Amino acid sequence: MRRFGPRFGLSATRKRTYDAYMRSEGWFERRKAWAERELKRRSGRAIQCVVCDKQWTLRDDLHHLDYDNLKAERHEDLVPVHRGCHDGIHEILDSLGLRRFMPARLANEVAIERMRASIGI
């Protein structure tokens, strides 16, 4: 279960903004644009989950490495993940409290590497 609040990266106000954005047409357009750009960057090769390396599709998730550019994300602010992998990243971030003592982007990179190690990648 995901928890939110100042110690987990989002204040209550920011969480409401985030939730509304995640349900918005703007977010779905952003996801589609991200996938199109990523496919071009990969010269048409399949997009893979950053945790398990299995093929990613638009039915899967994009994870924010930080929320600094929420609603105006740069391509590199987002990474492709499957739902279970996404939940695992948040579980590690929350259980270890990584965002309390390091910048969000670094905390996410650590969580992703821990997830990869836990599945032997």
Biopython code that builds the backbone (N, CA, C, O; Angstrom):
import numpy as np
from Bio.PDB.StructureBuilder import StructureBuilder

atoms = [
    (1, "MET", "N", (0.838, -1.187, 0.000)),
    (1, "MET", "CA", (0.000, 0.000, 0.000)),
    (1, "MET", "C", (0.881, 1.249, 0.000)),
    (1, "MET", "O", (1.844, 1.347, 0.761)),
    (2, "ARG", "N", (0.541, 2.175, -0.848)),
    (2, "ARG", "CA", (1.320, 3.408, -0.911)),
    (2, "ARG", "C", (0.856, 4.369, 0.157)),
    (2, "ARG", "O", (-0.339, 4.522, 0.410)),
    (3, "ARG", "N", (1.829, 5.016, 0.782)),
    (3, "ARG", "CA", (1.523, 6.042, 1.766)),
    (3, "ARG", "C", (2.035, 7.366, 1.247)),
    (3, "ARG", "O", (3.026, 7.428, 0.520)),
    (4, "PHE", "N", (1.349, 8.411, 1.629)),
    (4, "PHE", "CA", (1.758, 9.732, 1.178)),
    (4, "PHE", "C", (1.861, 10.653, 2.370)),
    (4, "PHE", "O", (1.340, 10.355, 3.445)),
    (5, "GLY", "N", (2.512, 11.738, 2.185)),
    (5, "GLY", "CA", (2.711, 12.714, 3.243)),
    (5, "GLY", "C", (4.104, 13.269, 3.103)),
    (5, "GLY", "O", (4.869, 12.799, 2.261)),
    (6, "PRO", "N", (4.460, 14.264, 3.908)),
    (6, "PRO", "CA", (5.757, 14.914, 3.774)),
    (6, "PRO", "C", (6.931, 13.946, 3.809)),
    (6, "PRO", "O", (7.893, 14.118, 3.060)),
    (7, "ARG", "N", (6.868, 12.934, 4.664)),
    (7, "ARG", "CA", (8.029, 12.053, 4.745)),
    (7, "ARG", "C", (8.102, 11.088, 3.580)),
    (7, "ARG", "O", (9.137, 10.453, 3.376)),
    (8, "PHE", "N", (7.027, 10.960, 2.807)),
    (8, "PHE", "CA", (7.029, 10.059, 1.665)),
    (8, "PHE", "C", (7.087, 10.805, 0.346)),
    (8, "PHE", "O", (6.926, 10.184, -0.705)),
    (9, "GLY", "N", (7.307, 12.091, 0.356)),
    (9, "GLY", "CA", (7.557, 12.821, -0.862)),
    (9, "GLY", "C", (6.472, 13.778, -1.305)),
    (9, "GLY", "O", (6.749, 14.674, -2.102)),
    (10, "LEU", "N", (5.245, 13.627, -0.823)),
    (10, "LEU", "CA", (4.164, 14.511, -1.254)),
    (10, "LEU", "C", (3.363, 15.016, -0.061)),
    (10, "LEU", "O", (2.944, 14.231, 0.789)),
    (11, "SER", "N", (3.154, 16.322, -0.002)),
    (11, "SER", "CA", (2.267, 16.884, 1.016)),
    (11, "SER", "C", (0.836, 16.518, 0.632)),
    (11, "SER", "O", (0.597, 16.068, -0.489)),
    (12, "ALA", "N", (-0.107, 16.701, 1.532)),
    (12, "ALA", "CA", (-1.511, 16.379, 1.256)),
    (12, "ALA", "C", (-2.038, 17.187, 0.071)),
    (12, "ALA", "O", (-2.765, 16.655, -0.768)),
    (13, "THR", "N", (-1.679, 18.456, 0.000)),
    (13, "THR", "CA", (-2.122, 19.303, -1.114)),
    (13, "THR", "C", (-1.526, 18.809, -2.423)),
    (13, "THR", "O", (-2.220, 18.704, -3.434)),
    (14, "ARG", "N", (-0.245, 18.511, -2.394)),
    (14, "ARG", "CA", (0.428, 18.021, -3.596)),
    (14, "ARG", "C", (-0.117, 16.652, -3.999)),
    (14, "ARG", "O", (-0.192, 16.344, -5.189)),
    (15, "LYS", "N", (-0.498, 15.829, -3.023)),
    (15, "LYS", "CA", (-1.070, 14.511, -3.298)),
    (15, "LYS", "C", (-2.390, 14.669, -4.048)),
    (15, "LYS", "O", (-2.648, 13.929, -4.997)),
    (16, "ARG", "N", (-3.228, 15.620, -3.638)),
    (16, "ARG", "CA", (-4.502, 15.857, -4.344)),
    (16, "ARG", "C", (-4.234, 16.306, -5.774)),
    (16, "ARG", "O", (-4.903, 15.854, -6.704)),
    (17, "THR", "N", (-3.264, 17.190, -5.953)),
    (17, "THR", "CA", (-2.888, 17.651, -7.289)),
    (17, "THR", "C", (-2.387, 16.476, -8.125)),
    (17, "THR", "O", (-2.766, 16.326, -9.287)),
    (18, "TYR", "N", (-1.535, 15.646, -7.529)),
    (18, "TYR", "CA", (-0.992, 14.470, -8.195)),
    (18, "TYR", "C", (-2.119, 13.521, -8.612)),
    (18, "TYR", "O", (-2.164, 13.081, -9.761)),
    (19, "ASP", "N", (-3.025, 13.205, -7.687)),
    (19, "ASP", "CA", (-4.129, 12.286, -7.989)),
    (19, "ASP", "C", (-4.985, 12.787, -9.141)),
    (19, "ASP", "O", (-5.331, 12.020, -10.040)),
    (20, "ALA", "N", (-5.325, 14.066, -9.119)),
    (20, "ALA", "CA", (-6.137, 14.642, -10.195)),
    (20, "ALA", "C", (-5.382, 14.566, -11.521)),
    (20, "ALA", "O", (-5.966, 14.233, -12.552)),
    (21, "TYR", "N", (-4.109, 14.869, -11.494)),
    (21, "TYR", "CA", (-3.299, 14.816, -12.713)),
    (21, "TYR", "C", (-3.207, 13.397, -13.264)),
    (21, "TYR", "O", (-3.297, 13.203, -14.477)),
    (22, "MET", "N", (-3.029, 12.394, -12.388)),
    (22, "MET", "CA", (-2.898, 11.005, -12.835)),
    (22, "MET", "C", (-4.173, 10.498, -13.516)),
    (22, "MET", "O", (-4.122, 9.537, -14.284)),
    (23, "ARG", "N", (-5.299, 11.128, -13.244)),
    (23, "ARG", "CA", (-6.573, 10.752, -13.875)),
    (23, "ARG", "C", (-6.906, 11.623, -15.078)),
    (23, "ARG", "O", (-7.921, 11.405, -15.740)),
    (24, "SER", "N", (-6.069, 12.599, -15.364)),
    (24, "SER", "CA", (-6.392, 13.593, -16.395)),
    (24, "SER", "C", (-6.019, 13.147, -17.803)),
    (24, "SER", "O", (-5.159, 12.288, -18.002)),
    (25, "GLU", "N", (-6.682, 13.748, -18.755)),
    (25, "GLU", "CA", (-6.351, 13.522, -20.156)),
    (25, "GLU", "C", (-4.910, 13.970, -20.429)),
    (25, "GLU", "O", (-4.203, 13.360, -21.231)),
    (26, "GLY", "N", (-4.488, 15.041, -19.753)),
    (26, "GLY", "CA", (-3.122, 15.535, -19.922)),
    (26, "GLY", "C", (-2.081, 14.473, -19.587)),
    (26, "GLY", "O", (-1.084, 14.333, -20.294)),
    (27, "TRP", "N", (-2.314, 13.715, -18.495)),
    (27, "TRP", "CA", (-1.370, 12.660, -18.121)),
    (27, "TRP", "C", (-1.362, 11.551, -19.166)),
    (27, "TRP", "O", (-0.296, 11.043, -19.515)),
    (28, "PHE", "N", (-2.533, 11.167, -19.673)),
    (28, "PHE", "CA", (-2.577, 10.104, -20.672)),
    (28, "PHE", "C", (-1.916, 10.545, -21.973)),
    (28, "PHE", "O", (-1.286, 9.742, -22.662)),
    (29, "GLU", "N", (-2.060, 11.811, -22.302)),
    (29, "GLU", "CA", (-1.360, 12.355, -23.474)),
    (29, "GLU", "C", (0.148, 12.358, -23.234)),
    (29, "GLU", "O", (0.924, 12.020, -24.128)),
    (30, "ARG", "N", (0.557, 12.738, -22.031)),
    (30, "ARG", "CA", (1.986, 12.770, -21.687)),
    (30, "ARG", "C", (2.589, 11.373, -21.764)),
    (30, "ARG", "O", (3.695, 11.198, -22.276)),
    (31, "ARG", "N", (1.858, 10.370, -21.254)),
    (31, "ARG", "CA", (2.315, 8.975, -21.312)),
    (31, "ARG", "C", (2.528, 8.530, -22.759)),
    (31, "ARG", "O", (3.542, 7.922, -23.103)),
    (32, "LYS", "N", (1.542, 8.851, -23.591)),
    (32, "LYS", "CA", (1.619, 8.466, -25.002)),
    (32, "LYS", "C", (2.814, 9.140, -25.679)),
    (32, "LYS", "O", (3.555, 8.496, -26.423)),
    (33, "ALA", "N", (2.996, 10.427, -25.422)),
    (33, "ALA", "CA", (4.128, 11.158, -26.001)),
    (33, "ALA", "C", (5.450, 10.583, -25.490)),
    (33, "ALA", "O", (6.410, 10.456, -26.251)),
    (34, "TRP", "N", (5.499, 10.235, -24.192)),
    (34, "TRP", "CA", (6.719, 9.642, -23.632)),
    (34, "TRP", "C", (7.042, 8.336, -24.368)),
    (34, "TRP", "O", (8.186, 8.113, -24.763)),
    (35, "ALA", "N", (6.038, 7.479, -24.549)),
    (35, "ALA", "CA", (6.255, 6.185, -25.205)),
    (35, "ALA", "C", (6.720, 6.368, -26.650)),
    (35, "ALA", "O", (7.616, 5.660, -27.110)),
    (36, "GLU", "N", (6.116, 7.311, -27.359)),
    (36, "GLU", "CA", (6.514, 7.562, -28.749)),
    (36, "GLU", "C", (7.968, 8.021, -28.816)),
    (36, "GLU", "O", (8.739, 7.552, -29.654)),
    (37, "ARG", "N", (8.332, 8.933, -27.934)),
    (37, "ARG", "CA", (9.721, 9.427, -27.928)),
    (37, "ARG", "C", (10.690, 8.315, -27.529)),
    (37, "ARG", "O", (11.778, 8.203, -28.094)),
    (38, "GLU", "N", (10.298, 7.505, -26.567)),
    (38, "GLU", "CA", (11.168, 6.418, -26.112)),
    (38, "GLU", "C", (11.366, 5.383, -27.220)),
    (38, "GLU", "O", (12.473, 4.874, -27.393)),
    (39, "LEU", "N", (10.325, 5.071, -27.961)),
    (39, "LEU", "CA", (10.463, 4.132, -29.084)),
    (39, "LEU", "C", (11.416, 4.685, -30.141)),
    (39, "LEU", "O", (12.226, 3.945, -30.701)),
    (40, "LYS", "N", (11.318, 5.979, -30.411)),
    (40, "LYS", "CA", (12.254, 6.610, -31.363)),
    (40, "LYS", "C", (13.682, 6.519, -30.832)),
    (40, "LYS", "O", (14.612, 6.175, -31.561)),
    (41, "ARG", "N", (13.836, 6.835, -29.548)),
    (41, "ARG", "CA", (15.163, 6.788, -28.925)),
    (41, "ARG", "C", (15.757, 5.389, -29.021)),
    (41, "ARG", "O", (16.968, 5.232, -29.171)),
    (42, "ARG", "N", (14.907, 4.382, -28.935)),
    (42, "ARG", "CA", (15.353, 2.992, -29.000)),
    (42, "ARG", "C", (15.341, 2.446, -30.426)),
    (42, "ARG", "O", (15.512, 1.245, -30.632)),
    (43, "SER", "N", (15.141, 3.319, -31.405)),
    (43, "SER", "CA", (15.085, 2.923, -32.823)),
    (43, "SER", "C", (14.045, 1.827, -33.060)),
    (43, "SER", "O", (14.276, 0.894, -33.829)),
    (44, "GLY", "N", (12.901, 1.953, -32.391)),
    (44, "GLY", "CA", (11.804, 1.020, -32.588)),
    (44, "GLY", "C", (11.865, -0.238, -31.740)),
    (44, "GLY", "O", (10.918, -1.024, -31.740)),
    (45, "ARG", "N", (12.972, -0.448, -31.009)),
    (45, "ARG", "CA", (13.057, -1.627, -30.138)),
    (45, "ARG", "C", (12.094, -1.475, -28.968)),
    (45, "ARG", "O", (11.825, -0.363, -28.515)),
    (46, "ALA", "N", (11.583, -2.589, -28.489)),
    (46, "ALA", "CA", (10.587, -2.589, -27.416)),
    (46, "ALA", "C", (11.079, -1.848, -26.177)),
    (46, "ALA", "O", (12.259, -1.900, -25.829)),
    (47, "ILE", "N", (10.165, -1.168, -25.531)),
    (47, "ILE", "CA", (10.440, -0.511, -24.251)),
    (47, "ILE", "C", (10.384, -1.587, -23.175)),
    (47, "ILE", "O", (9.510, -2.452, -23.202)),
    (48, "GLN", "N", (11.318, -1.533, -22.228)),
    (48, "GLN", "CA", (11.375, -2.529, -21.170)),
    (48, "GLN", "C", (11.236, -1.884, -19.799)),
    (48, "GLN", "O", (11.680, -0.759, -19.572)),
    (49, "CYS", "N", (10.612, -2.623, -18.896)),
    (49, "CYS", "CA", (10.509, -2.200, -17.495)),
    (49, "CYS", "C", (11.918, -2.034, -16.931)),
    (49, "CYS", "O", (12.771, -2.899, -17.132)),
    (50, "VAL", "N", (12.167, -0.928, -16.225)),
    (50, "VAL", "CA", (13.504, -0.681, -15.672)),
    (50, "VAL", "C", (13.859, -1.633, -14.537)),
    (50, "VAL", "O", (15.023, -1.721, -14.144)),
    (51, "VAL", "N", (12.871, -2.344, -14.010)),
    (51, "VAL", "CA", (13.144, -3.293, -12.932)),
    (51, "VAL", "C", (13.361, -4.699, -13.484)),
    (51, "VAL", "O", (14.428, -5.276, -13.277)),
    (52, "CYS", "N", (12.382, -5.260, -14.176)),
    (52, "CYS", "CA", (12.432, -6.674, -14.564)),
    (52, "CYS", "C", (12.899, -6.915, -16.000)),
    (52, "CYS", "O", (13.103, -8.061, -16.399)),
    (53, "ASP", "N", (13.069, -5.848, -16.773)),
    (53, "ASP", "CA", (13.520, -5.941, -18.167)),
    (53, "ASP", "C", (12.520, -6.609, -19.105)),
    (53, "ASP", "O", (12.866, -6.905, -20.249)),
    (54, "LYS", "N", (11.294, -6.852, -18.657)),
    (54, "LYS", "CA", (10.277, -7.411, -19.555)),
    (54, "LYS", "C", (9.627, -6.275, -20.329)),
    (54, "LYS", "O", (9.674, -5.118, -19.911)),
    (55, "GLN", "N", (9.021, -6.615, -21.461)),
    (55, "GLN", "CA", (8.442, -5.599, -22.330)),
    (55, "GLN", "C", (7.375, -4.778, -21.606)),
    (55, "GLN", "O", (6.538, -5.310, -20.877)),
    (56, "TRP", "N", (7.435, -3.470, -21.832)),
    (56, "TRP", "CA", (6.509, -2.491, -21.254)),
    (56, "TRP", "C", (5.563, -2.015, -22.353)),
    (56, "TRP", "O", (5.963, -1.883, -23.510)),
    (57, "THR", "N", (4.303, -1.758, -21.987)),
    (57, "THR", "CA", (3.342, -1.173, -22.922)),
    (57, "THR", "C", (2.642, -0.014, -22.222)),
    (57, "THR", "O", (2.838, 0.211, -21.028)),
    (58, "LEU", "N", (1.833, 0.710, -22.966)),
    (58, "LEU", "CA", (1.080, 1.825, -22.377)),
    (58, "LEU", "C", (0.067, 1.363, -21.328)),
    (58, "LEU", "O", (-0.458, 2.192, -20.585)),
    (59, "ARG", "N", (-0.216, 0.084, -21.250)),
    (59, "ARG", "CA", (-1.094, -0.429, -20.182)),
    (59, "ARG", "C", (-0.352, -0.481, -18.851)),
    (59, "ARG", "O", (-0.971, -0.595, -17.793)),
    (60, "ASP", "N", (0.985, -0.397, -18.906)),
    (60, "ASP", "CA", (1.809, -0.434, -17.701)),
    (60, "ASP", "C", (1.990, 0.987, -17.155)),
    (60, "ASP", "O", (1.371, 1.928, -17.650)),
    (61, "ASP", "N", (2.828, 1.133, -16.148)),
    (61, "ASP", "CA", (3.001, 2.410, -15.456)),
    (61, "ASP", "C", (4.239, 3.171, -15.922)),
    (61, "ASP", "O", (5.183, 2.600, -16.470)),
    (62, "LEU", "N", (4.198, 4.475, -15.683)),
    (62, "LEU", "CA", (5.396, 5.306, -15.739)),
    (62, "LEU", "C", (5.617, 5.802, -14.315)),
    (62, "LEU", "O", (4.691, 6.297, -13.673)),
    (63, "HIS", "N", (6.827, 5.670, -13.833)),
    (63, "HIS", "CA", (7.165, 6.078, -12.468)),
    (63, "HIS", "C", (7.904, 7.407, -12.512)),
    (63, "HIS", "O", (8.838, 7.581, -13.296)),
    (64, "HIS", "N", (7.483, 8.341, -11.670)),
    (64, "HIS", "CA", (8.173, 9.631, -11.542)),
    (64, "HIS", "C", (9.414, 9.441, -10.664)),
    (64, "HIS", "O", (9.309, 8.972, -9.530)),
    (65, "LEU", "N", (10.575, 9.803, -11.185)),
    (65, "LEU", "CA", (11.788, 9.736, -10.372)),
    (65, "LEU", "C", (11.807, 10.841, -9.319)),
    (65, "LEU", "O", (12.420, 10.694, -8.262)),
    (66, "ASP", "N", (11.140, 11.931, -9.617)),
    (66, "ASP", "CA", (10.878, 12.972, -8.624)),
    (66, "ASP", "C", (9.645, 13.735, -9.091)),
    (66, "ASP", "O", (9.163, 13.532, -10.206)),
    (67, "TYR", "N", (9.148, 14.602, -8.243)),
    (67, "TYR", "CA", (7.924, 15.335, -8.567)),
    (67, "TYR", "C", (8.204, 16.810, -8.857)),
    (67, "TYR", "O", (7.286, 17.630, -8.863)),
    (68, "ASP", "N", (9.459, 17.140, -9.093)),
    (68, "ASP", "CA", (9.833, 18.539, -9.312)),
    (68, "ASP", "C", (9.139, 19.163, -10.517)),
    (68, "ASP", "O", (8.835, 20.356, -10.515)),
    (69, "ASN", "N", (8.890, 18.365, -11.536)),
    (69, "ASN", "CA", (8.295, 18.882, -12.768)),
    (69, "ASN", "C", (6.906, 18.308, -13.026)),
    (69, "ASN", "O", (6.498, 18.144, -14.176)),
    (70, "LEU", "N", (6.183, 18.005, -11.951)),
    (70, "LEU", "CA", (4.844, 17.435, -12.092)),
    (70, "LEU", "C", (4.002, 18.316, -13.012)),
    (70, "LEU", "O", (3.935, 19.531, -12.829)),
    (71, "LYS", "N", (3.374, 17.708, -13.977)),
    (71, "LYS", "CA", (2.562, 18.333, -15.029)),
    (71, "LYS", "C", (3.403, 18.903, -16.166)),
    (71, "LYS", "O", (2.854, 19.333, -17.180)),
    (72, "ALA", "N", (4.702, 18.914, -16.016)),
    (72, "ALA", "CA", (5.604, 19.373, -17.083)),
    (72, "ALA", "C", (6.852, 18.487, -17.084)),
    (72, "ALA", "O", (7.975, 18.973, -17.222)),
    (73, "GLU", "N", (6.634, 17.170, -16.927)),
    (73, "GLU", "CA", (7.735, 16.225, -16.811)),
    (73, "GLU", "C", (8.635, 16.252, -18.042)),
    (73, "GLU", "O", (8.180, 16.344, -19.182)),
    (74, "ARG", "N", (9.919, 16.169, -17.761)),
    (74, "ARG", "CA", (10.881, 15.949, -18.836)),
    (74, "ARG", "C", (10.907, 14.447, -19.108)),
    (74, "ARG", "O", (10.515, 13.647, -18.258)),
    (75, "HIS", "N", (11.358, 14.081, -20.268)),
    (75, "HIS", "CA", (11.399, 12.665, -20.632)),
    (75, "HIS", "C", (12.143, 11.854, -19.568)),
    (75, "HIS", "O", (11.704, 10.776, -19.169)),
    (76, "GLU", "N", (13.267, 12.392, -19.124)),
    (76, "GLU", "CA", (14.111, 11.660, -18.170)),
    (76, "GLU", "C", (13.564, 11.660, -16.737)),
    (76, "GLU", "O", (14.161, 11.037, -15.858)),
    (77, "ASP", "N", (12.459, 12.336, -16.489)),
    (77, "ASP", "CA", (11.830, 12.311, -15.164)),
    (77, "ASP", "C", (10.988, 11.058, -14.956)),
    (77, "ASP", "O", (10.576, 10.765, -13.834)),
    (78, "LEU", "N", (10.732, 10.319, -16.031)),
    (78, "LEU", "CA", (9.835, 9.168, -15.993)),
    (78, "LEU", "C", (10.572, 7.907, -16.421)),
    (78, "LEU", "O", (11.434, 7.949, -17.300)),
    (79, "VAL", "N", (10.226, 6.777, -15.790)),
    (79, "VAL", "CA", (10.784, 5.482, -16.186)),
    (79, "VAL", "C", (9.651, 4.469, -16.297)),
    (79, "VAL", "O", (8.689, 4.522, -15.531)),
    (80, "PRO", "N", (9.767, 3.537, -17.263)),
    (80, "PRO", "CA", (8.720, 2.540, -17.470)),
    (80, "PRO", "C", (8.815, 1.396, -16.461)),
    (80, "PRO", "O", (9.890, 0.840, -16.237)),
    (81, "VAL", "N", (7.682, 1.053, -15.859)),
    (81, "VAL", "CA", (7.638, -0.057, -14.896)),
    (81, "VAL", "C", (6.308, -0.803, -15.003)),
    (81, "VAL", "O", (5.283, -0.229, -15.372)),
    (82, "HIS", "N", (6.350, -2.085, -14.675)),
    (82, "HIS", "CA", (5.118, -2.862, -14.547)),
    (82, "HIS", "C", (4.501, -2.553, -13.184)),
    (82, "HIS", "O", (5.203, -2.109, -12.276)),
    (83, "ARG", "N", (3.217, -2.780, -13.036)),
    (83, "ARG", "CA", (2.497, -2.453, -11.789)),
    (83, "ARG", "C", (3.178, -3.081, -10.572)),
    (83, "ARG", "O", (3.430, -2.384, -9.589)),
    (84, "GLY", "N", (3.477, -4.366, -10.613)),
    (84, "GLY", "CA", (4.104, -5.019, -9.458)),
    (84, "GLY", "C", (5.469, -4.443, -9.139)),
    (84, "GLY", "O", (5.829, -4.283, -7.972)),
    (85, "CYS", "N", (6.226, -4.133, -10.176)),
    (85, "CYS", "CA", (7.548, -3.521, -9.982)),
    (85, "CYS", "C", (7.394, -2.119, -9.397)),
    (85, "CYS", "O", (8.173, -1.707, -8.538)),
    (86, "HIS", "N", (6.379, -1.390, -9.872)),
    (86, "HIS", "CA", (6.116, -0.038, -9.380)),
    (86, "HIS", "C", (5.772, -0.088, -7.891)),
    (86, "HIS", "O", (6.291, 0.695, -7.096)),
    (87, "ASP", "N", (4.892, -1.019, -7.527)),
    (87, "ASP", "CA", (4.539, -1.169, -6.110)),
    (87, "ASP", "C", (5.768, -1.509, -5.277)),
    (87, "ASP", "O", (5.916, -1.015, -4.159)),
    (88, "GLY", "N", (6.655, -2.354, -5.818)),
    (88, "GLY", "CA", (7.871, -2.729, -5.108)),
    (88, "GLY", "C", (8.802, -1.549, -4.880)),
    (88, "GLY", "O", (9.407, -1.425, -3.814)),
    (89, "ILE", "N", (8.918, -0.683, -5.880)),
    (89, "ILE", "CA", (9.744, 0.528, -5.730)),
    (89, "ILE", "C", (9.212, 1.362, -4.570)),
    (89, "ILE", "O", (9.979, 1.795, -3.710)),
    (90, "HIS", "N", (7.897, 1.589, -4.547)),
    (90, "HIS", "CA", (7.305, 2.393, -3.473)),
    (90, "HIS", "C", (7.431, 1.712, -2.114)),
    (90, "HIS", "O", (7.624, 2.379, -1.098)),
    (91, "GLU", "N", (7.323, 0.395, -2.095)),
    (91, "GLU", "CA", (7.493, -0.344, -0.839)),
    (91, "GLU", "C", (8.892, -0.119, -0.273)),
    (91, "GLU", "O", (9.043, 0.111, 0.927)),
    (92, "ILE", "N", (9.903, -0.183, -1.115)),
    (92, "ILE", "CA", (11.283, 0.048, -0.673)),
    (92, "ILE", "C", (11.473, 1.496, -0.230)),
    (92, "ILE", "O", (12.060, 1.757, 0.820)),
    (93, "LEU", "N", (10.976, 2.433, -1.034)),
    (93, "LEU", "CA", (11.099, 3.855, -0.671)),
    (93, "LEU", "C", (10.470, 4.117, 0.688)),
    (93, "LEU", "O", (11.049, 4.806, 1.528)),
    (94, "ASP", "N", (9.275, 3.558, 0.899)),
    (94, "ASP", "CA", (8.549, 3.807, 2.144)),
    (94, "ASP", "C", (9.150, 3.061, 3.330)),
    (94, "ASP", "O", (9.321, 3.641, 4.402)),
    (95, "SER", "N", (9.471, 1.780, 3.149)),
    (95, "SER", "CA", (9.950, 0.992, 4.287)),
    (95, "SER", "C", (11.336, 1.435, 4.761)),
    (95, "SER", "O", (11.636, 1.374, 5.954)),
    (96, "LEU", "N", (12.170, 1.876, 3.834)),
    (96, "LEU", "CA", (13.514, 2.331, 4.226)),
    (96, "LEU", "C", (13.584, 3.829, 4.469)),
    (96, "LEU", "O", (14.597, 4.333, 4.954)),
    (97, "GLY", "N", (12.515, 4.546, 4.137)),
    (97, "GLY", "CA", (12.501, 5.996, 4.336)),
    (97, "GLY", "C", (13.580, 6.711, 3.540)),
    (97, "GLY", "O", (14.126, 7.721, 3.985)),
    (98, "LEU", "N", (13.885, 6.182, 2.364)),
    (98, "LEU", "CA", (15.005, 6.732, 1.582)),
    (98, "LEU", "C", (14.858, 8.215, 1.274)),
    (98, "LEU", "O", (15.851, 8.941, 1.235)),
    (99, "ARG", "N", (13.632, 8.672, 1.056)),
    (99, "ARG", "CA", (13.445, 10.082, 0.685)),
    (99, "ARG", "C", (13.668, 11.037, 1.850)),
    (99, "ARG", "O", (13.700, 12.253, 1.664)),
    (100, "ARG", "N", (13.823, 10.487, 3.052)),
    (100, "ARG", "CA", (14.094, 11.359, 4.205)),
    (100, "ARG", "C", (15.537, 11.822, 4.235)),
    (100, "ARG", "O", (15.829, 12.887, 4.778)),
    (101, "PHE", "N", (16.448, 11.043, 3.662)),
    (101, "PHE", "CA", (17.855, 11.414, 3.785)),
    (101, "PHE", "C", (18.622, 11.483, 2.469)),
    (101, "PHE", "O", (19.851, 11.546, 2.468)),
    (102, "MET", "N", (17.902, 11.471, 1.348)),
    (102, "MET", "CA", (18.572, 11.675, 0.059)),
    (102, "MET", "C", (17.574, 12.277, -0.920)),
    (102, "MET", "O", (16.366, 12.138, -0.731)),
    (103, "PRO", "N", (18.057, 12.938, -1.954)),
    (103, "PRO", "CA", (17.151, 13.517, -2.952)),
    (103, "PRO", "C", (16.269, 12.433, -3.587)),
    (103, "PRO", "O", (16.677, 11.277, -3.699)),
    (104, "ALA", "N", (15.072, 12.816, -3.993)),
    (104, "ALA", "CA", (14.092, 11.866, -4.524)),
    (104, "ALA", "C", (14.639, 11.040, -5.679)),
    (104, "ALA", "O", (14.451, 9.824, -5.723)),
    (105, "ARG", "N", (15.315, 11.697, -6.613)),
    (105, "ARG", "CA", (15.825, 10.961, -7.787)),
    (105, "ARG", "C", (16.819, 9.882, -7.362)),
    (105, "ARG", "O", (16.751, 8.753, -7.847)),
    (106, "LEU", "N", (17.729, 10.216, -6.472)),
    (106, "LEU", "CA", (18.703, 9.240, -5.980)),
    (106, "LEU", "C", (17.997, 8.128, -5.201)),
    (106, "LEU", "O", (18.328, 6.954, -5.366)),
    (107, "ALA", "N", (17.033, 8.486, -4.359)),
    (107, "ALA", "CA", (16.274, 7.487, -3.603)),
    (107, "ALA", "C", (15.597, 6.496, -4.546)),
    (107, "ALA", "O", (15.590, 5.291, -4.293)),
    (108, "ASN", "N", (15.031, 7.010, -5.629)),
    (108, "ASN", "CA", (14.377, 6.131, -6.596)),
    (108, "ASN", "C", (15.377, 5.231, -7.305)),
    (108, "ASN", "O", (15.093, 4.055, -7.535)),
    (109, "GLU", "N", (16.538, 5.763, -7.651)),
    (109, "GLU", "CA", (17.562, 4.940, -8.297)),
    (109, "GLU", "C", (18.012, 3.811, -7.369)),
    (109, "GLU", "O", (18.220, 2.681, -7.813)),
    (110, "VAL", "N", (18.162, 4.121, -6.080)),
    (110, "VAL", "CA", (18.534, 3.098, -5.099)),
    (110, "VAL", "C", (17.429, 2.048, -5.010)),
    (110, "VAL", "O", (17.715, 0.850, -5.010)),
    (111, "ALA", "N", (16.178, 2.479, -4.934)),
    (111, "ALA", "CA", (15.053, 1.538, -4.830)),
    (111, "ALA", "C", (14.968, 0.644, -6.066)),
    (111, "ALA", "O", (14.725, -0.557, -5.949)),
    (112, "ILE", "N", (15.166, 1.220, -7.235)),
    (112, "ILE", "CA", (15.132, 0.431, -8.472)),
    (112, "ILE", "C", (16.248, -0.608, -8.464)),
    (112, "ILE", "O", (16.017, -1.764, -8.820)),
    (113, "GLU", "N", (17.448, -0.213, -8.065)),
    (113, "GLU", "CA", (18.564, -1.163, -8.017)),
    (113, "GLU", "C", (18.305, -2.268, -6.992)),
    (113, "GLU", "O", (18.654, -3.424, -7.229)),
    (114, "ARG", "N", (17.703, -1.924, -5.868)),
    (114, "ARG", "CA", (17.368, -2.947, -4.863)),
    (114, "ARG", "C", (16.330, -3.925, -5.414)),
    (114, "ARG", "O", (16.427, -5.132, -5.194)),
    (115, "MET", "N", (15.340, -3.397, -6.129)),
    (115, "MET", "CA", (14.334, -4.273, -6.746)),
    (115, "MET", "C", (14.991, -5.204, -7.757)),
    (115, "MET", "O", (14.713, -6.403, -7.772)),
    (116, "ARG", "N", (15.854, -4.661, -8.594)),
    (116, "ARG", "CA", (16.543, -5.483, -9.605)),
    (116, "ARG", "C", (17.369, -6.585, -8.923)),
    (116, "ARG", "O", (17.351, -7.737, -9.355)),
    (117, "ALA", "N", (18.080, -6.226, -7.870)),
    (117, "ALA", "CA", (18.894, -7.216, -7.150)),
    (117, "ALA", "C", (18.010, -8.292, -6.523)),
    (117, "ALA", "O", (18.388, -9.463, -6.486)),
    (118, "SER", "N", (16.833, -7.899, -6.030)),
    (118, "SER", "CA", (15.952, -8.859, -5.371)),
    (118, "SER", "C", (15.401, -9.913, -6.328)),
    (118, "SER", "O", (15.006, -10.999, -5.904)),
    (119, "ILE", "N", (15.378, -9.586, -7.630)),
    (119, "ILE", "CA", (14.891, -10.569, -8.608)),
    (119, "ILE", "C", (16.040, -11.140, -9.443)),
    (119, "ILE", "O", (15.818, -11.839, -10.431)),
    (120, "GLY", "N", (17.257, -10.832, -9.030)),
    (120, "GLY", "CA", (18.427, -11.421, -9.660)),
    (120, "GLY", "C", (18.858, -10.805, -10.969)),
    (120, "GLY", "O", (19.441, -11.478, -11.819)),
    (121, "ILE", "N", (18.570, -9.514, -11.134)),
    (121, "ILE", "CA", (18.994, -8.823, -12.371)),
    (121, "ILE", "C", (20.115, -7.859, -12.026)),
    (121, "ILE", "O", (20.629, -7.169, -12.906)),
]
sb = StructureBuilder()
sb.init_structure("model")
sb.init_model(0)
sb.init_chain("A")
sb.init_seg("    ")
for serial, (resi, resn, name, xyz) in enumerate(atoms, 1):
    if name == "N":
        sb.init_residue(resn, " ", resi, " ")
    sb.init_atom(name, np.array(xyz, "f"), 0.0, 1.0, " ", f" {name:<3s}", serial, name[0])
structure = sb.get_structure()
